[in-house]
Amino acid sequence: MTRVILIFGGTGDLSRRKLYPALYQLHARDKLKDTVILACGRRKLAREEFESLAGEFIKPRANQPPAAAFLKRVHYHSMDFNHQDDFRSLYGRLVELVPSQREMVLGYLAVPPAELEPVVRNAMRTLNRSQRARLRLLVEKPIGTDYASARRLNSLLDRFVGEHNVYRIDHFLAKEAVENLLVLRFANRLFERIWSRESISCVQISFSEQIGVENRAGFYDRTGALADFVQSHLLQVLSLIAMEPPSCMEEDPIKNAKARALKRLAPLRAQDVVMGQYGMGKVDGKDVPAYAHEPGVNPASRTETFVALRTHVRTPRWKGVPFFLMTGKRLGKSEGLVTISFRPPIACLFTPGGKEHGHTHKYSGRKAFDLGTSQLQIQVQPEEVFRLRFNLKTPEEALSVKPFSMDYCYSCDYLYQRLPYEKVFEDALAGDHTRFSRRDEVELAWKWVETLKQKPQLHHYMAGSSGPAAADELLSKDGFCWQKA
């Protein structure tokens, strides 16, 4: 029997930049046998126009088949997602492409939050119970625009196809470095034994981007960095770091542990949140406009393009340990970094002072040193690197202690890695929910975001900078600073 991949929003930025390149890679690996791909969009396009649009970001490697062969198997159908008659027409096109019984239809909702409900409701009215039973829905984040809309949409999805056939996407969960967080913690007793307030002084999760809003201005200006990036990506990473050990490394125990961590997040307070919006500046030597002057953005917009915040996980393991989260657009570099800072060493063992402090080593008291704190860093992008920083002595006559690091470049060792969206498609086709978010995770994340009752002052920062100065002050209050790779 034939499988069908149906993409709603087939001419959008996400489909062109992420979905078609991922599907091409599956095609190149011969993973799309007996699979028909049908993309749907509002635009009326000739066949040649669609192939040019869909193939723009497909970059075959030297030993891979040409993109043209893949594009020939991707069909296109123009429709309006708000009209039920267009869904009947779409079903007719599916029957035309696959006349015999379909094994399964994978529906990818690559549409803005405002269009999710119309798509689902019109599909519900068009398909009978038997047809729905073979339908799996891939839903792109954000799921809803707030807690209430997320609950409403989740209930609608449940009525339509059932929770077991809903795959809520957060592609960060398919990034190799993020997936390795669980292995790093629980396959190495060294780290799990010190993964608590006894040894850790703070946790930083920062993801900076050089790009602006690109072609997403209409969506982004209604959403902002807190709802677009923190609510989804950063909270997923935080939950993997903060959760208690699951009973086993299987889907439900892991999701249960993540949900419990999200429930224990301290409410957001305005004084713990810094928001900013980029002004004009230079990125990679090129002049870029201010956010308010980007095409499609309201010139009077107060939407934040930068967020830095402090929170706590109120469990015995993390009592008193601050978690700092940061994300921003049009910053000086694109980098994703998780930094676990360990508590400083017992400095009196190394401070000058001589015999009155019990020092008998012949080098004691000769030189004062600044002992750096040990750190574990997981660099998620652009390269995937695991870095352990610790103190060692130098070979000088007077005892001198200096921080050194051991780096392991994961992406250097594994030159070919499956794309995150390649894994998303492969898992959904196989019926594996492990890399997807569960309903309660999504709703808990929205619930926490809404604990911020009033948005703080909006700071402006120059494009190409590291963000507003207030973000540095947020950490300096606790004696910390943002860490770099």
C-alpha positions, -999 to +999 in steps of 0.1 A: +000+000+000+010+036-006+019+062+020+010+099+015+028+130+029+005+159+027+020+193+034-002+223+042+017+255+037+037+239+009+050+273-005+060+288+029+094+295+042+095+265+065+086+241+037+112+255+014+141+259+038+135+228+060+109+203+048+118+198+011+156+195+019+147+169+046+124+150+023+151+151-004+176+135+020+151+107+027+146+103-010+184+101-015+185+074+012+158+054-005+134+059+025+104+072+004+095+040-015+058+038-021+053+074-008+035+101-026+041+138-016+015+164-021+021+200-012-008+225-007-007+262-008-028+293-015-007+304-045-016+293-080+016+280-095+026+263-128+045+231-124+078+247-133+073+276-109+066+252-080+096+230-087+118+262-088+104+273-055+106+239-038+141+232-050+158+265-040+173+252-008+180+215-018+218+211-020+227+175-031+262+163-021+286+149-047+274+113-043+237+120-042+211+120-070+201+153-086+173+172-070+152+172-102+143+135-098+130+142-063+110+173-073+092+153-100+076+132-074+063+162-054+029+172-065+012+206-059-024+216-052-037+251-049-064+257-023-079+280+004-076+265+038-107+283+050-131+268+024-145+233+030-151+228-007-114+231-013-108+202+011-133+180-009-113+190-040-081+180-022-095+146-012-104+141-049-068+149-059-055+124-033-078+097-048-065+106-083-029+102-072-034+071-051-065+053-064-060+022-042-062+021-004-037+043+013-017+028+041-014+061+060-016+098+053+009+120+071-005+156+073+021+182+080+006+215+093+033+240+083+009+269+087+007+299+112-012+293+145-042+313+132-047+288+103-043+256+123-079+255+135-095+262+101-074+234+085-083+209+112-120+218+113-125+216+075-106+183+074-128+170+101-159+178+081-145+162+050-131+129+063-151+100+078-140+080+109-122+053+088-103+079+068-092+097+100-079+065+115-051+064+089-043+101+094-013+113+114-009+150+120+024+167+123+018+201+140+045+228+139+051+250+169+039+272+183+008+252+193-016+281+198-009+316+208-015+313+245-025+288+272-062+289+263-058+286+226-032+257+231-058+238+252-085+245+226-064+233+197-051+202+216-087+192+223-096+197+187-067+176+175-077+149+200-113+148+187-100+147+151-074+119+151-068+111+188-037+119+209-018+089+196-019+103+161-007+138+169+030+146+166+038+181+180+071+192+165+099+210+183+129+204+159+153+212+188+145+177+202+160+162+170+193+181+172+221+157+181+236+178+209+202+182+226+195+145+222+228+138+238+219+157+270+201+126+283+230+103+274+255+128+289+236+128+322+225+093+326+252+072+308+280+089+328+279+085+365+305+112+368+280+139+357+248+125+373+264+125+408+273+162+406+241+173+387+226+193+416+228+224+437+257+208+457+280+212+427+263+235+402+262+273+407+241+283+376+228+271+343+228+292+311+209+283+279+215+309+252+206+308+215+216+339+194+208+344+158+223+368+132+192+366+110+162+389+114+126+380+108+132+370+072+099+362+056+080+357+089+073+393+098+035+389+098+037+360+122+066+372+143+052+407+149+022+391+166+043+366+185+077+379+197+108+361+210+092+349+243+064+330+227+082+320+196+115+307+210+115+306+248+081+289+252+091+261+229+128+255+222+145+269+254+120+253+278+125+219+261+162+222+267+157+234+303+134+204+310+160+179+298+186+195+321+164+200+352+143+168+352+147+141+377+159+107+364+131+089+345+123+053+355+137+041+321+148+056+288+114+052+271+090+078+258+064+082+286+088+081+315+110+108+299+080+130+290+066+125+326+099+137+340+101+167+317+065+177+326+072+175+363+102+198+359+081+224+340+055+223+367+082+233+392+093+264+374+091+296+395+066+322+381+082+349+360+086+384+375+091+415+354+123+423+373+137+389+362+130+395+325+149+418+299+133+424+266+148+442+236+142+451+200+170+455+174+178+488+157+198+494+126+234+482+125+258+459+108+258+421+107+287+403+090+298+437+076+264+444+060+240+472+069+207+459+082+175+478+090+159+482+124+132+457+132+105+484+129+117+491+093+116+454+082+090+447+055+057+436+070+065+450+105+043+477+121+066+508+124+052+514+159+057+477+169+066+470+206+074+433+198+105+420+215+132+404+193+154+397+224+146+380+257+169+373+287+154+360+319+162+344+352+141+316+367+144+288+393+133+251+394+117+247+427+129+212+436+154+200+462+179+192+435+180+228+421+171+249+452+189+283+449+204+276+415+194+303+389+186+292+353+193+320+328+177+318+294+185+341+264+176+344+228+177+372+203+177+381+166+202+402+147+230+395+172+267+395+165+269+358+159+247+327+156+254+304+184+235+279+206+251+272+239+243+254+272+267+262+300+267+243+333+288+263+358+301+244+388+307+260+422+341+276+427+369+256+443+380+261+479+401+291+472+420+292+506+439+261+496+456+282+469+456+318+482+489+333+493+494+335+531+523+313+541+527+292+573+501+312+593+475+296+571+490+262+572+508+264+539+540+245+538+544+241+500+575+259+489+555+278+462+527+290+486+524+327+489+545+334+459+518+344+435+481+353+436+458+336+411+423+339+399+408+305+401+382+300+373+351+279+379+349+246+361+323+244+334+306+219+311+295+234+278+273+218+252+275+238+220+244+231+198+252+253+169+269+262+145+292+232+154+282+206+179+309+206+206+312+192+241+336+212+262+349+206+298+368+235+314+388+229+345+419+243+364+455+229+361+489+243+371+513+258+347+550+247+346+562+281+361+584+282+392+558+300+413+526+280+415+502+293+390+467+278+382+451+284+349+418+272+333+422+247+304+396+229+283+390+195+267+369+198+236+352+171+216+337+182+183+308+159+177+300+173+142+336+169+131+336+132+139+302+126+123+304+145+091+271+131+079+242+136+103+205+133+095+188+167+094+165+174+124+135+175+101+147+144+084+144+126+117+110+143+123+095+128+091+112+094+096+099+090+132+063+101+122+063+076+094+074+049+118+049+060+145+076+069+170+066+098+193+099+100+213+112+132+196+079+150+198+062+171+226+033+158+245+001+178+251+008+185+288+044+198+280+030+223+255+003+235+278+026+238+309+051+259+288+023+283+279+010+284+314+045+294+327+049+321+300+017+336+312+029+340+347+046+371+334+017+395+342+032+426+327+059+429+301+090+449+312+105+479+296+116+474+260+153+481+255+167+489+221+200+473+209+221+478+178+220+450+152+253+431+153+258+437+190+254+412+219+220+426+229+209+452+255+232+460+284+204+453+308+208+416+299+244+417+313+231+435+345+205+407+350+233+382+356+258+405+373+233+410+402+240+373+411+277+375+403+276+358+369+281+368+333+270+354+300+294+326+289+308+323+254+319+292+235 
